[in-house]
Amino acid sequence: MIVRKFLSKIINELSSREVLFLLGTRQVGKTTLSKLIAQESGFENIFFFDFEDKEYRVLFDNVSVKKLEQVFKLEGIHSQKQTLIIFDEIQLLQDPSNMLKLIYDHFPNLKIIATGSSSLQIKAKFSDSLAGRKKIYKIEPLDFDEFLLFKGEEKLLRLRTMFKEEEDKLSLASIIKSQTQRFLELFEEYLIYGGYPEVVLLGSKEAKVEKLDSIASSYIQKDIKDLANIENIDGYNKLIQYLSINIGNMINLSSISTAIGLSLPTVKKYINLLQETFIIDELKPFFRNKNKEISKNGKIFFKDIGVRNLQIKSFNSLSYRTDIGELYENYVFNRLQSQNILSSLYMYRTQSKTEIDFVRVKESIASLYEVKSGSNKKIPKAILEFEKRYESEFLKIDKFVVNRDILDFKQGVMFVPAFLL
């Protein structure tokens, strides 16, 4: 098994009493990760329960302290010993919140890890009784660092690390140039097939597409039709396809409603469901002046670009695609969003159509990112206009042009190849 980069962080949490939640789509690697955590945890006593097995759902649903004692005895769990218990797909229980609260309050020697595929169900089924008793980790498809690790490209991974840590980034230019072609080959694969672990590890195009189709089919059948009680699957699929075609474009819900023939409330419901099941994410606009800047319509991006490409049935190489710019922008969104713990990420557009792809605000520092899929050396006017307009509001404004393969710094703007971001 290949180690995900946040494994050690989660293992360090095992000394706390909090219930650890691993949330993410099906087949994103939650179960594998939980087993890796178990292997590295140091616990001698480890138990795994998959709630897709009806027998376990019957055992752990509607429990009392007395019933839990009986279940633990039946399963060979000694509740007085330090024990790690993994509950897989916990949202399938009727009342998981009560069960976890009882375990937390009455069985202090039991450490719980729970995985789930739908934050919508978890929000519905988990009450405030677990406040202060849980910690949540969102498990997403592999980022580009993890992708390189899964591909066995340790040298390129080290170079990315060197680039992040080096203050004088241009000093690495000649080294980066020597590896650029290999970077671009792997980056293209990542933009086409995405970062689901099983997909990354497969060799042929046919096998990758077949696995992506299996993941998407499983998601629609289990998480949507069965769990979310959606009857209009055709309309739902049309919405997914519409969003897939329009990544990187501003989204107007009324226009979507008209285009695909769904009511506005239904469109809102389905988009919320897609967000809560970790398929898409929304980028909201940055604004200070509602009369001059877009303040309502944001953009939609996919958490995994391979799933998006499956919806439009396009796995062509980048040289034959008309949506390469959107693929780059989706990648940069996911990259910046993953670094978003202490910062906020926005898009920016004025009524006169001056636009910046991404504005990241962290305390009193703004970072502007314009994304180009070509070998771009031009400084966009939009980021200079933004800097002039907001220079009094921020202590510092950093400016970046993310592009295909140019590394440079001029007039206060950093040009960065996307594969190094």
Buried (B, 14 or more C-beta within 10 A) or exposed (E): EBEBEEBEEBBEBBEEEBBBBBBBBBBBBBBBBBBBBBEBBEBEBBBBBBBEEEEBBEBBBEBEEEBBBEBBEEEEBEBEEEBBBBBBBBBBBEBBBBBBBBBBEEBEEBBBBBBBBBBBBBEEBBEEBBEEBBEBBEBBBBBBBBBBBBBEBEEBBEBBEBBEEEEEBEEBEEEBEEBBEEBBEBBBBBBBBBBBBBBBEBEEEEEBBEBBEBBBEBBBEBBBBEBBEBEEEEBBBBBBBBBBEBBBEBBEBEBBBEBBEBEEEBBBBBBEBBBBBBBBBBBBBBBEEEEEBBBEBBBBBBBBBBBBBBBEEBBEEBEEBEBBBBBBBBBBBBBBBEEEEEBEBBBBBBEEEBBBBBBBBBEEEBBBBBBBBEEBEEBBEBBBBBBEBBEEEBEEBBBBBBBBBBBBEEEEBBBBBBBBB
